[in-house]
Amino acid sequence: MGEQYIAMSNEQSSLWHDERERLQFAELVNVFYAREIPALTENATAEQLPRALLSLPYYVERAARDIVQGSVPLQLDSQNGTWLSPQKAQPKWQMDVCNHYFSRYGTVGLVVPVMLSHKGLTRIVIDTIDQVRDNMIHCNQHGWFDCSGQSQKGVSTIMFKPAKALMVAACCGHQWQYSKAIGPRVLSLREMLLASMINWKNVRIIKKRPR
């Protein structure tokens, strides 16, 4: 991982097209470090922390590079490490729509929107499918769902059929309190990386990796 980080750093001078991109990259790297280091020290165990800190430069630079080079077609606030978009009404889950889609097109590697609700607070997050079997879908962070989008954890977690409006809401941190829009939340570095994995030209299919 250390050699990979050094190689990336040595390539930075030839990576950007103009000064604006270099400035955005620097701003994003700074804000991601400021955001992630306190989170790691608070949540990681003593054994996990050294490894997490060692790998952090790679993931910080990767996220910043992907964002600046246009993998996410949203208005960027590089000083705060966020994307901006007008907030719409809280989305409604449609069981039949989800079941029709996921029973046919649920695929490992697909980025999907998940709605989380707790004590009147609702937000949309993104996750990835990592297992599909027996008409069940497993997401990397939020566990098992049936094809209608119902979580095995309970009604407070629901998977939606991918739609661009939902992906935008998730990436911009939109949230609602008792169905009324409130200020956006800040995304984790993991979520920022996941956003670059979305196939923004067609969010319902997996993004092809460049060869």
N, C-alpha and C positions, 0 to 999 in steps of 0.2 A: 504493500500500500504506500509506503514511504517513497519508493522509486517512482511509482505512478504519479504521486503528487509532485515530485521534482520535475518529471517530464512535462506535466501540465503547466507548471509555473514557467518553465523555460520557453514554452510555446506562446505565452501570452502576448508578447510583443508583435507577433505575426498574425494574431487571431482576430483582431478588431479592424473594422473598416474605417472608423473615424474616432475622433476624440470623445464624441458623445457616448459611443458604445463603451469606451474604456472607463469613462466616468460612471456610467450606470453599473458596470461590472464592479468597480471599486465600492460604490455605495451599497450594492447588494451584498457583497462579501462582508463588509463591515456590519451591516444590520443583521445578517444571518449569524455571525459570530456572537454578536451582542445578545441575540435571542436564544441561541442554542446552548452556549456554555453554561449559563445559569440553570437551564432546564436539565442538562445532563448532570450537573453537580447535585441537583435536587432529587432526581429520579433514578439515576444509575447507582448500582451497588459499588462497593469499593473495588470489587474484582472487575466489574464491567467498565468502570470509568476510564482507566488507562487505554483500553482498546478503543473505546468510543472517541476519546480525544485524539487518538492517533489517526483514526479514519475520517475525522470531521473535516479536515481541509479538502480532502477529495470530494466529499459530498457537497460542501459549501461551494466550491469552485464549479462543480458540475451543474448545480442548480442555477447559479448566477449566469453561467455561460449559456445554458439552455434558454433561460428567460430572455437574456439580451439578444440572442441570435434569432429570436422570433418563434420559438416553439409554441408559445401561448399567445394567441392573437387578441389580447386584451390590453386596455390602457394600463400602463405600469407606473406606479409610484415607487421609484427605485430608492428614495430616501427612507421609506418605511417598509420596503420589501412586501408590497401588496399590489393587488390588481383592483381596478376600479370599474364599476358598472352600476347603472341605476338599479335599485332593488325593486322587485315585483312582489305580488301577493304570495303568501305561503302556498306552496304547491300541494295538490291533493293526490293521494294515492289511488290508483285505479287497478284493482286486483286483476280483472280480466285482461287488461292491456299487458300487465307485467307477466302474467302466466303465459299468454300467447307468445310473448317475445322470448322469455328465458327458457321455456320448454323447448324452443327450437334453436335459439342463438346464444344461449349461455355458454361462454367459451373461456377456457383458462387464459389469463393474460388481459382480459377485457377490464377496462376501468369503468366502474359503475358508481352512481350516486346513491348515497344512503342517508335517510333522514333519521336524526336522533332527537328524541323529545324527553324532557325531564323537568318536572315542576313548572310547566307552562312555557319553558324555553325550548324552541325548535331550531335546529340548524341542519344544513345539508353538508355532508362531507363526501370525499371520494375514497374509494377503496378498490382493490383489484381481486378478481376471481382467481383462486389458485387451485380449486378442486371442483369437479362436476361429477356427480354419480347418483344413481337411483332417484332422479328427479329432484335432487338437492344440489344447492350451490354453496360453496364455502368461500368467504372473502377473507383475505389475509389478516385483517385487523378485527373485523366484526363478526366472524364466525359463520355458522350455518343459516341458510335461508331456504324456504321452499320456493318453487318457481313463481309463485304469486308475489314473492317479495317479503313474506312474513318471516321474521327472525325467530329462531329457536330460543332466543333470550327473552322474548316477550314483545308486546305491542309497541314498546317505546323505540324500537329499531326496525326500520322498514327499508327494503331495497327497492329502488325505482328503475324502470326502464331508462336507459341512457337517453338523454335529450340535451341539446345544446344549452337551453335555458337553465337546466338543472346544473350542468357542469359549470356554467358561468357563475351561478349563485354559490356553488361550493367553493370555487377558486377565489371568489371575491369575499368570502367569509360572511355571506348574508345569513341573518338569523332573525327570529321573530319571538316576541313575548306575548303569549296568549293571542296569537295570529296577527299581532301588530308588529310592523318592521321596527327594529332597533339597530343601534350601531353595529357595524361588522366586527367580527372577531379576527384575530391574527392567526394565519396558518402556520403550522409547524414546517420544519424543513422537509420532512417526509412528504407532506401534502404538496409542497412546492415542487418536489421532484416528480410526484405522481402526475401533476398537472401537465408536465411536459410529455407524459406517456399517452395522453389523450389524443386520439385521431380527430383533430378539430375539423377536418373536412367532412368526416362522417363519424360522429361519436358512437355509433352503434356497432362499429367494427374495430378490430385491433389495429393499432398503428404499426405499419411495417417498419422494421429497422433498416437503416441504410446498409448496403452491402459493402 
